[in-house]
Amino acid sequence: MIIAVDGPAASGKGTLAQGLARQFRLPHLDTGLLYRAVGRAVAGAVEQPDFEARAIAAAERLDPTHLDSAGLGTAEAALLASRVARIPEVRAALRAFQRQFASQPGGAVLDGRDIGTRICPDADVKLFITADTRVRAARRTAQLRAKGLAVDGEAIFRQIAARDENDRTNPAGAFYPAADAHLLDTTELDIDAALRAAIAIVEAARTGRAR
């Protein structure tokens, strides 16, 4: 069973994808980490004329088995990820790994921004997670402060809004719900309630297929 989980920054898609992976005993891939890793690799070349070429090279030589999720969780890494994700050749270089991960025996759970539309269009279940921008910013701020980081809530809000705009206007991406995706708005839900709702969607989809 392949479960595709898409949605904007700080919507809770990553946490929900992890929970679904545990529930259904499937491997999980946060595809955003791939783009964050590429962005971090070329962070010092943003203003250079060969920025795109460097990003493509970084994507082609990226070793997905050595991703340090802790070191890729910054707002700067997120903005760099959205920038390199606009480069078609970067997306092409990372697409093969994502599809290979999804096709392993038994299936997998993948979360990102174009899983249900580009990476796994034939996924068994597709979810698109969303939430109010202010709520998402507050969640991300609380998450970072819980790690001991001194962050500005308004700055986080502006960064998430900018990330949303980059994602929506990305000519190389597909940041919109798949036609057959199940929409899950987590604005009014805590993580436990959101996970129960997501599990219910997957279970209903499985039951429907079994008929």
C-alpha positions as CSV (number, residue, x, y, z in Angstrom):
1,M,0.0,0.0,0.0
2,I,1.3,3.4,-1.0
3,I,0.1,6.4,1.0
4,A,0.8,9.9,-0.5
5,V,0.6,12.8,2.0
6,D,0.9,16.3,0.6
7,G,0.4,19.8,2.0
8,P,2.0,23.2,2.8
9,A,4.7,23.9,5.3
10,A,3.8,23.2,9.0
11,S,0.4,21.7,8.1
12,G,1.3,18.6,10.1
13,K,1.8,16.4,7.1
14,G,5.2,15.1,8.2
15,T,3.9,14.2,11.7
16,L,0.8,12.5,10.3
17,A,2.9,10.6,7.7
18,Q,5.1,9.3,10.5
19,G,2.0,8.3,12.4
20,L,0.5,6.5,9.4
21,A,3.8,4.7,8.8
22,R,3.7,3.4,12.4
23,Q,0.1,2.5,12.2
24,F,0.3,0.5,9.0
25,R,4.0,-0.7,9.5
26,L,5.3,1.0,6.4
27,P,8.6,2.7,5.7
28,H,8.4,6.5,5.6
29,L,10.1,9.2,3.5
30,D,10.0,12.9,4.1
31,T,10.8,14.0,0.6
32,G,11.2,17.6,1.7
33,L,14.5,16.6,3.4
34,L,15.9,15.8,-0.1
35,Y,15.3,19.4,-1.3
36,R,16.5,20.9,2.0
37,A,19.7,18.9,1.7
38,V,20.3,20.2,-1.8
39,G,19.4,23.7,-0.7
40,R,21.9,23.6,2.2
41,A,24.6,22.2,-0.1
42,V,24.4,25.4,-2.3
43,A,23.5,27.9,0.4
44,G,26.7,29.9,-0.3
45,A,26.1,30.2,-4.0
46,V,22.6,31.7,-4.0
47,E,23.8,34.9,-5.7
48,Q,26.2,33.2,-8.0
49,P,25.5,33.0,-11.8
50,D,26.0,29.2,-11.7
51,F,23.6,28.6,-8.8
52,E,21.2,26.4,-10.8
53,A,24.1,24.3,-12.2
54,R,25.5,23.8,-8.7
55,A,22.0,22.8,-7.4
56,I,21.6,20.3,-10.1
57,A,25.0,18.8,-9.4
58,A,24.2,18.6,-5.7
59,A,20.9,16.8,-6.4
60,E,22.6,14.3,-8.7
61,R,25.2,13.4,-6.1
62,L,22.9,13.5,-3.1
63,D,23.1,10.4,-0.9
64,P,19.6,10.1,0.6
65,T,20.8,7.6,3.2
66,H,22.9,10.3,4.9
67,L,20.2,13.0,5.6
68,D,20.6,14.8,8.9
69,S,17.0,15.8,9.6
70,A,17.9,17.8,12.7
71,G,20.3,19.9,10.7
72,L,17.8,20.6,8.0
73,G,14.9,21.9,10.1
74,T,15.7,25.6,10.0
75,A,13.6,28.2,8.3
76,E,16.6,29.1,6.1
77,A,16.8,25.5,4.9
78,A,13.1,25.6,4.1
79,L,13.4,28.7,1.9
80,L,16.4,27.3,0.1
81,A,14.5,24.1,-0.5
82,S,11.7,26.0,-2.2
83,R,14.2,27.8,-4.3
84,V,16.0,24.8,-5.6
85,A,12.7,23.0,-6.1
86,R,11.9,25.5,-8.8
87,I,14.7,23.9,-11.0
88,P,13.2,21.2,-13.2
89,E,16.5,19.3,-13.4
90,V,16.7,19.2,-9.6
91,R,13.3,17.7,-9.3
92,A,14.1,15.2,-12.1
93,A,17.3,14.1,-10.2
94,L,15.4,13.4,-7.0
95,R,12.2,12.0,-8.6
96,A,13.8,8.6,-9.4
97,F,14.8,8.0,-5.8
98,Q,11.4,8.9,-4.5
99,R,9.6,6.5,-6.9
100,Q,12.1,3.7,-6.1
101,F,11.3,4.2,-2.4
102,A,7.6,4.1,-3.0
103,S,7.8,0.9,-5.1
104,Q,9.5,-1.3,-2.5
105,P,7.6,-4.5,-1.5
106,G,4.7,-3.8,0.8
107,G,4.5,-0.1,-0.1
108,A,5.5,3.1,1.8
109,V,4.3,6.4,3.1
110,L,5.8,9.5,1.4
111,D,5.1,13.1,2.3
112,G,5.9,16.3,0.4
113,R,4.3,18.6,-2.1
114,D,3.8,16.6,-5.3
115,I,3.6,13.0,-4.1
116,G,0.0,12.4,-5.1
117,T,0.3,14.3,-8.4
118,R,3.8,13.7,-9.8
119,I,5.7,11.1,-7.7
120,C,3.0,8.5,-7.0
121,P,-0.1,9.4,-9.1
122,D,-1.3,5.8,-8.6
123,A,-1.0,5.8,-4.8
124,D,-3.6,3.7,-3.0
125,V,-4.5,6.6,-0.7
126,K,-3.8,10.3,-1.2
127,L,-4.2,12.9,1.5
128,F,-3.8,16.6,1.2
129,I,-3.2,18.2,4.7
130,T,-3.9,21.9,5.2
131,A,-4.4,24.5,7.9
132,D,-4.8,28.2,8.4
133,T,-1.5,30.0,7.8
134,R,-1.5,31.7,11.2
135,V,-2.1,28.4,12.9
136,R,0.7,26.8,10.9
137,A,3.1,29.6,11.8
138,A,2.2,29.3,15.5
139,R,2.8,25.6,15.4
140,R,6.2,26.0,13.8
141,T,7.1,28.7,16.3
142,A,6.2,26.5,19.2
143,Q,8.1,23.6,17.7
144,L,11.3,25.6,17.3
145,R,11.0,27.2,20.8
146,A,10.5,23.8,22.3
147,K,14.0,23.0,20.9
148,G,15.4,26.0,22.8
149,L,15.6,28.3,19.7
150,A,14.8,32.0,20.1
151,V,12.5,32.7,17.1
152,D,10.3,35.6,16.1
153,G,6.7,34.4,15.5
154,E,5.9,37.1,13.0
155,A,9.1,36.3,11.1
156,I,8.1,32.6,11.0
157,F,4.7,33.6,9.7
158,R,6.3,35.7,6.9
159,Q,8.6,32.8,6.0
160,I,5.7,30.3,5.8
161,A,3.7,32.7,3.7
162,A,6.6,33.2,1.4
163,R,7.2,29.5,1.1
164,D,3.5,29.0,0.2
165,E,3.8,31.6,-2.5
166,N,7.0,29.9,-3.9
167,D,5.3,26.6,-3.9
168,R,2.1,27.8,-5.5
169,T,4.0,29.6,-8.3
170,N,6.6,26.9,-8.8
171,P,6.6,26.1,-12.6
172,A,8.5,22.8,-11.9
173,G,6.2,21.5,-9.2
174,A,2.6,20.4,-8.8
175,F,1.5,22.0,-5.5
176,Y,-2.2,21.4,-5.5
177,P,-4.4,18.5,-4.4
178,A,-4.7,15.5,-6.7
179,A,-8.2,15.1,-8.0
180,D,-8.7,12.0,-5.9
181,A,-7.0,13.3,-2.8
182,H,-8.8,13.4,0.6
183,L,-8.6,16.9,2.1
184,L,-7.9,17.1,5.8
185,D,-7.9,20.5,7.4
186,T,-6.1,20.4,10.7
187,T,-6.7,24.0,11.8
188,E,-9.0,22.9,14.6
189,L,-7.4,19.6,15.4
190,D,-4.6,18.6,17.7
191,I,-2.2,16.0,16.5
192,D,-4.0,13.1,18.1
193,A,-7.3,14.0,16.5
194,A,-5.7,14.7,13.1
195,L,-3.9,11.3,13.2
196,R,-7.2,9.6,14.0
197,A,-8.9,11.3,11.1
198,A,-6.0,10.4,8.8
199,I,-6.1,6.7,9.9
200,A,-9.9,6.7,9.3
201,I,-9.4,8.0,5.8
202,V,-6.8,5.2,5.0
203,E,-8.9,2.5,6.6
204,A,-12.0,3.6,4.6
205,A,-10.0,3.6,1.4
206,R,-8.7,0.1,2.2
207,T,-12.2,-1.2,2.9
208,G,-13.5,0.3,-0.3
209,R,-10.9,-1.4,-2.3
210,A,-11.7,-4.8,-0.7
211,R,-15.3,-4.7,-1.8
